[in-house]
Amino acid sequence: MTPRVRAPELPQNYAWLNTDKPLSLKELRGRVVILDFWTYCCINCLHILPDLKYLEHKYKDSLTVIGVHSAKFDNEKETENIRQAILRYDIEHPVVVDQEFRIWQEYTVRAWPTFMIINPQGYVIGNISGEGKRDVLDKLIAKVIEEHQQKGAINFQQISHILEKQQQPIISPLAFPGKVLATPAGLFIADSGHHRLVMSSLNGEVLNVIGTGKPGLKDGSFSEAQFSAPQGMAFDVESQSLIVADTENHALRRIDLKHQVVETIAGTGEQSRNIYPHVGHALATALNSPWDLVKVGNILFIAMAGSHQIWQMDLETNIVRTYAGTGAEGCVDGTLTEAAFAQPSGMTTDGQELYIADSEISSIRAVGIVEPYQVRTVCGSQQLFGFGDVDGQGTDLRLQHCMGVEYAQNFLWVADTYNHKIKLVSPNSGNCQTILGDGVAGLHDGKGHNSRFFEPSGLSAMGNYLYISDTNNHAIRRLDLNTFEVTTLKFAGLCAPDICLPAENF
């Protein structure tokens, strides 16, 4: 292995997170350094975080990982928003904010995620792009350490950093809630950052807390079950059960409300690497970041964000299969087998079509669930880099990484996540208008454009109210559909898992 390129030095005058001072490659001589080029919208970038954490712990005295956040969306360029992403995904290595892609260009990076491997002498010895590279990186790091240990060129020393979660711990009752679901049984909240589900009345009276609050994959009673960053939910009225997309466990879980037990009904707990359309028994088939759910009769539709597809599960036969999407990331309309999606993250239905918040192309898509079973684009740019904040119609309007959509009263409510707005879309004409929010991240109740949100990502309507999961505000907001007044729900007695154990009190 012959080093060829001296690694360009990292800028000291950029914003750095998860560290009390900028890091330089010169100071890190004697250590293996991995630069992880990422952006926090990207599902592939999120998939590699557990691999990096594994390597960081395995080689904690000889490896330094530095995240280089090179933003795709405008909203991701804001340092505070990146800090929130670090807290949300529990990132424990230093991160530098790569302004205007300077570091990206100096290292000639072409895709997210990309790893640049730098040896203890400060030379780039290789780069790897994509996810699922843990074993390759593990072997390479071990080889580099062995080679340089023989030369006496390894600086074995554990380095600690002041983390954002130490400076800004999340102690609020909810933490980065992803999705919300209003049902006749009550309001269900995916308390994603606390790895649990919260059930309340529609007015915020806490009825149940489901899960220990510690990440894991464990079935059992409400007080012993474990989830990992759960997201979308579907309610079965007949059986009084809730089905949950347990996103970071790559699994589907069923919550039996009557008997107060949790069971896994789909997924193996491992991430699928198979993007090609396939079929199998639910518990024997690996899934890939299921993000949202819609139940139609005995069929459960799944927004499979990690493989850019829509899946379905027959709840009678327990068979799961790809429903729409080739697995390629993009925007292709047409038949179910030729369509392409880009990280579908929200889903709703009118009984004839599924409506999809296709976040990476900032578009709303429609998928037929009755003949002629076609996929169409309702509105949005249809381009991976076509985003903005422009009301209008069809392909003329611009959204920015929309993650939530809800069908109600013949319209689609859209959580335009990175624009911090709630918009209203006609599913037929594709006309889109801003209803809530002024585009500035914040927490402010009020009417219409006087309200403010911070990356809202979940919506659910029932009766005269629209419930909004206001993710980065750690809040659930409620819109009165008659007055357009936004209020913030209070959950008396609910607290963070590390502060108290509320499940025993309800």
C-alpha positions, 0 to 999 in steps of 0.5 A: 500500500503506497501512500500517494496523496497528502490529505488536504488540511481541514479548515480551522475557521469553519463551524465544528460540532461535537468538539470544543475546538477545530481538529487538524490532521497535523495534530492527529498524526499517528492515528488513522483518520476517516473522513465521513462525507455525509448530509443529514437528509440522506438515508444511506448516510444514516445507515452507516452511522452504526458502522462508524460507531462500531469502528470508533469503539473498536479502535478508540485508541487509534482511530478518529472519525470526523464527519464532513457535513456537505449539505444537499438542501439549503436547510441543511447548511444551517449549523443549528440544524446540523446540531439537531441532526447530531442530537437526533441520531446520537452522533458521537464523533466531531463534525465540521460544517463544509461550507460551499463544498470546499472540503468535498471539492478538495477531496474530489468526493462525488457521492454521499456517503463517502469515506476518505481513509487517511493513514497515521502519516497524513496520506490518503490511502483510499476512499469508499462510497456507499453503505454496508462497508463496515467489514471492508473498513474494519480490515483496512483499519486493522492492516494500517494499524499493524503496518504503522505499529511495526514502524513505531508510528502509531499514537495509541491514545484515547481522545475524548471530545465534548459532545453536543448531547453533553452541552445540550441534553434532550430532557423534554417529555418528547424527543424528535417525535417523527410521526403522529396518528389520531385514531378513535382510541386516542392519539399515538406519538412516535417518540422517536428520539426516546425510542418509544410510543406515547398514547394519549387522549386527543387533548393530551392526557397521557394514557400509556407509554410503550417501551423502556426508552432505551434503543433495542429490539425486544418484544413483551409487555409495555414496560419491557418492550424496546424500539429503535427510532420508531416512525409511522403507525397504522391502527387496526380498529377491529383488533384494537392494535397499533402497527409500528414502523420500527425504523432503525430496527428494520422491523414492523411491530404490533402493539396489542392495546387490550393485552398490553404486549408488543410483538414483532410481525415483520423483519429480521432485525437486520437491514436488507441489502436487496433492492430488487423487487422480491417477496417472502414470509414477513418474519424471514424477510429483511426490511430496509428502514420502513418509515410510514404505514397505511392499512387498507383492509387486510393489506398494510402498505409500507413506505420503505425509505431505505430501498426507495420503494413501496411495499405491502404486507398481507396481514392474513398470510403474513407475506411481504412483497415489493408493491411499487418501485425498482429500487433505483433512486429517482422519479419515474412515473408509469406502471408499478414495476417501472416506477422509481421513488426517492426515499419515500417518508410519508404516506396516506390514502383516499382509498383509490391511491396512496399519496407519498411524500417523496422526500429526496425529490421534494415531490408528492407522488400518487400510487394506484391501489386499484386499477389501472395501478399507475404511479404519477407525480401530483406536484413537485420538481421531480428532480433530486436537486430541484427544491425550494419554497414556491407555491404554485401548481404541478412541476412549477411549485417547489418543496424542500424535503417534504416528509409528511402527508395526510389526506383529509376533506379531499385535500392533501396536507403536506409537511414541507419539512425543510421549509418549516411549513404546512401546505395544502395540495389538491390531489387532482390539479396539483395546486399547492398553497402555504397554510401554516408557517412563515418559513422561519424555524421556530416555535410559535402558536397562532393563526396561519402564517403567524405560526412557526415550526421546526422541521415538522415531519408527521401529520394526522387529521381527525374530526376538526383537528390536524395533528402535527409532529413538530420534530425539532421542537420536540412537540405535537401541535394541533391545528383547528381546521375551522379557525386555522389556529395552531396550539401546542399540546401539553402532556401532563406527567410525561417526562423523558425516560432518564428522568422518570418512569411514567409508564408505571403511573398511568 
